[in-house]
Amino acid sequence: MFLHTKAAAMMAYGWFSLKGLAVDQFISSQKGGHSQFLTIIGLWMAITTMTLGLASDVWPSITMFGKIKRLVLMVALPISTIVTSVYWTLLIFWTEMILAARPLPIDSPNPDELVPSFSEPTIMRIPLRIDLALHAVPAISLLLDFFCFERRYSRGQAIYGGIIMTALACLSYAPWIEHCAKVNGSFPYPFLTESPFDVRVMIYAGLSTFALVFFWIMNALHS
């Protein structure tokens, strides 16, 4: 109960703190808003998982909470792991590939224009405490929950369920972000903006495969 409550609270803090940042106005004005970001989708799936876990803690006789939680966890865990591993790797070694450029001042002749993303001083950053709440807490809390309080998935659930849920997630997010980018003129992540369509397809497929394989590995390691 402590894990579920604390993790959900920390992630909710990260989400609500975004509203106080200057970049929120710019993101909210775009097609899709914050839902363009896989980080936010993974965040809400992790919050949902923790909330369902808490409900199962409080009302253990209602088994439906636990069943729905395991279904959501099957998607939330791989997504959160992708977000954490890709985000921090790019942030440390190739910052300009993951953080977008800062919008020009509102009184600029072209307020919607973005300055070049490779100009380091213009890179948009968020405070570390919010960064950790968004890009670290989801994966860490889900891994702790899975290994400490959840039973492993059966072979059939892991193989067939994992493939189905991963495919559904990929086929939902990829068209959505492509649609938003078509309207907005750019992707929320610079490395996608700078990649042609065929490369983006390979990125979607590659990250989905990584998520699926990671899920299988984590499930196999579960005692």
Residue, then its C-alpha position, 0 to 999 in steps of 0.5 A: m500500500f505504501l509503494h502504490t500510494k507513494a509512487a502514484a503521488m510522486m508521479a501525479y506531482g510530476w504531472f501537475s508540476l508541468k502546468g507551472l512550467a513556461v513550456d506548458q503553454f506551448i505544448s498545450s497549444q499543439k495538436g495532441g498537447h502532452s499526449q504526444f509524448l510517450t512519457i505522458i502516456g506511460l506516466w498515466m498508465a503507471i499511475t493507473t497501475m498503482t491506483l488499481g494496486l492500491a484499490s486491490d490493497v484496500w478491497p482484496s475481495i474485489t479480484m477485478f482490480g487485480k486482474i485489470k491491474r495485471l493487464v495494464l501492467m503488461v503494457a505499462l511496464p515495457i513502455s515505462t522501461i523504454v521511456t526511462s532507458v531511452y530518455w536518460t541515455l539520450l539526455i546524457f549523451w545526445t541531449e539535442m536528440i531528446l529535448a526540443a528547442r525553446p520557443l522564441p519569445i512571445d513578442s517575437p515576429n514569429p512566436d511559433e517558430l522554433v530556434p535550431s534544436f542543436s543550439e545547446p543554450t536554447i534546449m528546454r529543460i525541466p527541474l530535476r525533481i520533476d524530471l525524475a518523477l516523470h522519467a524514473v519513478p514510473a519504471i522503478s515503481l512498476l519494477l518493484d511492484f512486479f517483482c515484490f508483489e505480483r506473480r509472474y505471467s504464465r508462458g502463454q500470457a507472456i508470449y501471446g499476451g505480450i505480443i498482442m498488447t505490444a502490437l496494439a500499443c505500437l499501432s495506436y501510438a505511431p499513427w497518433i504521433e504521425h498525425c499530430a506531427k503532420v498538424n504541428g509541423s514537427f514531432p515532440y522528440p527531435f530525433l523523430t523530426e530529423s528522421p525520414f518516414d522509413v527510419r521512423v517506422m524502423i524506430y517504432a518497430g525497434l522500440s516495440t521489439f525492445a519493449l516486448v523482449f524486455f518484458w519477456i526477460m523480466n518475466a523470466l527472471h521473476s521467481 
